[in-house]
Amino acid sequence: MTSSRDLDTYRSEFPVVQEQLYFNHAGVAPTSLRVATAMREWVEDLVQHGVRYERGWEARTENTRRLAAQMVGAAPEEIAFVRNTGHGLGLVAEGLDWRPGDEVAVASSIEYPSNVYPWLHLRDRGVTVREMEPRDGGVTPETVAAALTRRTRLVALSSVQFASGYRTDLEAIGALCERSGVLFCVDGIQSVGCIPVDVKKSRVHFLSADSHKWMLGVSGVGFLYVDRNVLPRVRPVLVGWRSTTDAWNFNRIQFELRQEATKFEEGSHNYAGTYALGAALGLLLEVGMENVEARIRELLVHLDSELRAIGCETGPSPEHRAGILTFLPPRGEVKALASYLSERDVSFSLRRGRIRISPHFYNQPGEIDRLVEMVRAFSGR
């Protein structure tokens, strides 16, 4: 386990700490100097040399694919690059061979819209969204079991709920889905980069996440994992030259789709994005996801204790927590407190009537103390 002092050496990678108390990684994270350098490297190459070193761009992109696979315990051939989480979920929703009467189990009342709309969009294909009833801001294995019917084809869930911070028991639900012969699709944006993720251990068939939150990357690039055993069942919604087995041969037409997840990549890569994603993932893997998780947990335990001591209501409980803590001030003046904190250069989110705090590994306990002192001062006015 890396010490707190060792983690603090990475703090210089994030100049934002000189300007703000940044606790909004569940929203939009600041990126690192390392990521900015990687993006500039590709742009400078393009500016100075045009397409001369395109093979290097491709090699760098394939290395990013390997890092993404390592991040979630998958194989590189199970990883496709996508623009964002919704893009990946949409590829799954539109690509499966649905039949009229099929059902998708979704907890629409608590899910982020990106994990609701792709399934609702299937109504004209005869697919029904079957609602799962949340408990304490999340979905339990018991909730999923109660929603399953003989018509259920797929369960769609977030690994961590964006508003409440409730951490889903992916392993238990994955095992349930496997026993029931149901596909399991995960919106992973609130877990990848925050806690260790193992898609194989959790029996996940699909996971989509983009990099501008916990991965500490940039908007516009992410990845979709598709289990190799179900890849043949997902038809690409869009196809292009890169979707095919003889992609770089432009002198003939041979329409044979790739067998890997790369069949979902229809055209030219976003190289600036893949360079950035590679640098972001490399940084997290260098730190170690176990160390990242431990530091975030330490910060949230401290924050939870201090906020409760001044009369705040907090959630979720530790056993259902990943990287998010939400709270209400003692007098419940949430919007007023939000304005008060924003005026004092605190970055956070207001979600469904609660303040949402989401620190990362480079944050420090002293920053938590400064936040708590502001809440105390506001509450004592």
N, C-alpha and C positions, 0 to 999 in steps of 0.2 A: 504494500500500500504506500503510495506516494504521500509525503508529509505536506502539511499546509504550506510550509516554507517553500517547498519545491513547486507547488501549484502557483504560488504567488510570483514565481519567476516568469510565468506566462502573462502576467498582468500588463506588461509593457506592450504586448501584442494588441491591446484594446485601448486606444487613446480616448475613447468615449468616457472612460472613468475619470478623466480630468475635468469633464464638463457636467456629468450627470451621475446620479445614483441610478444605475440601469438595472431594472428588475422587470423587464418586459420581453424575455426570450420566448415566451409562449405567444407573443404577438409578432413583432419584427425585431430580430436581433441585430446588434451592431456586428459588423464583420471585423476581421483581423487584418493587421498589416501584411501577414503572410498571404492572405487571400487577395488583397489589393495588389501585391507584388506579382502574384501568378497571373492575374488578369492583364496587368501592364506588360508582362513578358510576352503574352500572345499578341497583344495589340502592337507592340514594338516590332515583333517579328513580321507581322503583316505590313506594317508601315515601311519597314526597311527592305523587306525581301519579297513581298507579295506572296505568291503561293509556292515558292521554291521549297520550303520545308514543311509542306503539307503532311508528309509521312510522319513527321515528328508530332504534328497536332493529333494525328490519328493514334499514335502510340501513347501520347499523354492521356487521351480520352479513354483508351482501353485500360490504362492504369487506374484511372478514376473508377471505371466499372469494377475493377478488382477490389478497390477500396470500399465501394458501396456494398459489394457482395460480402466482404469481410465484416462490415458494420452490422449486418443483419443475419449472419450465419448462412449465407446462400452461396451458390456457385455463380461465377460471372455470366454464364450463359442464361441465367435466370433473371438478369437485370437489364431493363430498358431505361434509357433516359427519357424523361418527360419534362414538360414545362412547369408543372405544378401538381399538387396532390389531386385536385379535381380532374386534371387531364388523365392521370393514371387510373383513377376510379372510373372515369368515363370510358376508357378503353376496355375495362373489364365489363362494365354494364352493357355496352353496345356490342361487345364481341362474343358474348356467350350465346349458345344455341337455345334460347328460351322457347318454351311452348306455352300456348294459352292456358291459363290456370295456374302457372307457376307463381310461387310467392317468394318474396325477399323479406326477411325479418330485419327491421330497422327501428331504433328508438328515436323517432323523428323529433320528439319534444325536447331532446337534449343534445342532439348531434349538430355539429357545424353543417351549414347548408351544403357544402361540397360532398358530404356523405349522405345526403338525402335526395337532392335533385336528380342525380344520375339514375336513381332507382325509380323515382316518380315518373321520369321521362319514358319508362318502359310501359306505361299504361296502354299505349296504342298497340302494343304487341301482346296484350292480354295478360301482362304480369301485374300482380297485386303486391303492394307494400303492406306487410302485416306488422302492426305496431307492437313493439316491446315496451312494457311499462317499467320505467326507471325506478330505482330505489336509492334514496340518499344521493341523487345526482349522478348515478351510474347504472350500469347493467351488470347483474350478477349471473352466474351460471344457471341459477334457478329461474331467473327471468327468461333467459334464452330457452331453457327446456320447456317452459310453459307456452312459449310462442310457436314452437315447432309443430308442424303438421305434416301429413304425408305429401303435401304439395310444396313444402319449403325446399327451395333449391340452394339458397345462399343466405348466410347471416352476415350483415354489414355492421361493423362496430369501429369506434375509435379506440385506440390503445389507451388513451387518456382523454377524458372529456374536457373540451376546451374551456367551458365556463366554470364548472365545479372543481376541476382538477382530479376527478375520481379516476383511479387507475384500474383498468379492466384486468381481470384474471384471464389473460390470454391462454395460458396453458390449460386451465380447466375447461374453458369454452371451446378451445380447439379440440380437446379430447372428446367433448360432447358432440361436436359437429362431425368428427370422424366416425364415432359410433353410429350417428344418425345418417351418414352418407350425404352430408350437407357441405357445400363449399363455404369457406371462411375468408372473408375479405376485410382487411384492416386499414383504416386511415391511421397511418403511423407518424403523422407530423409532430404530435406532442410527446413522442417517446424517443424517436431516433435522434441520437445526439444528447439525450438527457439521461437515459438509463440503458443498460445492456438489453439488446433485442436479439432473439434467436427464433427465426421463423420456423425452423425445422422442429425445434423443441416444442413450440407452441402449435404446431400442425396448421400453420397459416398457409392458405393457397395463394393469396394476393395481399400485397402491402404496398401502399403508395405514400410517398412523403417528398416534400420539396425542402430546399435547404435554407430558407431565410429565417427559420426559427432556431431550434436547438442545435442544428448542425453548424450554426454560425457562418453560413454562406451568404448567398445573394438570391434575390428574387429571380424567377424565370427559369430555374433549373432544379430538377430533382430526379428521383428514380422510382421505377415500378418493379417490384419483385413478382414474378409469376412462377409458381412451382412447376418444375419440369414435367411432372406427371399430368398437369392440366393444360400445359401450353398448347397441345394440339386441339384443345376444345375451344380456344379463344381465337376468333377470326379478327384479323386486323381491320379496324374501321377505315383507316387510310393506308394506302400502299404507294410506294414510289421506288426509285432505283435502289435505295439502300435496303429495302425490305427483301431483296432477292439474293439468291445464292451466288450469282455472278455479278455482284453489284458494281464493280469497277470496270467492267467491260461495256463500254458505251457503243460498241460497234455492231451489236446484235441485240435482239429482243429474246430473252429467255425467261419467261415468267414462272419462276420456281421460288416459292417463298422459303425463307430461312426457317429452320426448325427451332432456333433459339429465340429468346425474348427480343433480340434485335429486329425481328420481323415487324415490331411496332414502331421502329424508327424509319420513317418513310423518306427522309431527305437529309440534307446537310446538317451537321451538328452545330449546336451553339458552343463554339470552342471557348469563347470567353467564359461561358457558364461552366463547361466541364473542367476547365483549368481551375476555376474558382472552387468548384465542388471538390475537386481532388485535393486542393490545398486545405480546405476546411475539414474534410474527413481525415486527412493525414495528421492534422493538428490534434483532433480528438483521439485518434488511435494512438498517437504518441503519448498523450497524457494518460490514456487508458480509461475505458468506459467505467470500470469499477471505481476508479478514483474520481471520475466526474460525478457518478451517482452518489458516492459517499460524501463529497463536498457539498453537493446540493442538499442532500438529506440533513447534513450538519447545520447548514444555514437555515433551513426551514424549521428544524426542531427548535433552534434558538429563537427564530422569529415567532413561532407559535407560542412558546413559553412567555416571551416578553409581551406580546399582544394580549394574551389572556390575563396577564398580571395587571394590565390597565383596563380590563373590562371589555375587551373586544370579543366578538363571537368569531370563531375561526373554523375553517374546514378545507379539505376533507380530513378525516381522522388519519393518524399516521399509517395505519395498515392499508389504507386506500390511496396513499399519496405517492406522487412521482416527483414532478418539479414545480408544482403549483400550490400556493396557499392563498385562499380567499378569506376576506374578513369584513366585518361590519364594525364601525366605531361604536363606542359605548352609547352614544345618543342617536345612532342611526342616521346621521347627516352625511350620507355617502357622497352625494354630488358636491356638497360644500367641501368635504375633505379631499375629494379628487381635485378640485380646483386649487385648494391650498397646497397640496403636494406638487401639482404641476408647476405652480408658480415658483416652487423651490427646487426645480430641476430634478424631480424624481420621475423616472419613466416606468410606467405600469399600465395596466388596462382596467377598465370598468366593464364588467361582464355580468349581465342579468342582475343588476342592483348591488353588486359586491365588488370591492377592490380586489384585483387579482395581481399577486406578486409572483414573479418567476425568475429567480436568480440563476446564475450559471457558475461554473467552477472557478472562474477568475474573480468573482465577487468575494468580499471579505466580511467577517463578523462585525467589524467596525462600521461597515456600511449599513448593516442591519440595525445596529444600535442607533445610527443617525436617523434612519427611517422611523424607528419606534419613538424616538424623542420628538420627532415632528408630529406623530399621531398623538402623543401625550400632550404636547403643547396645544394642539388644536382642540383636543377634548377638554382641556382645562380652561378654555377661554370663557 
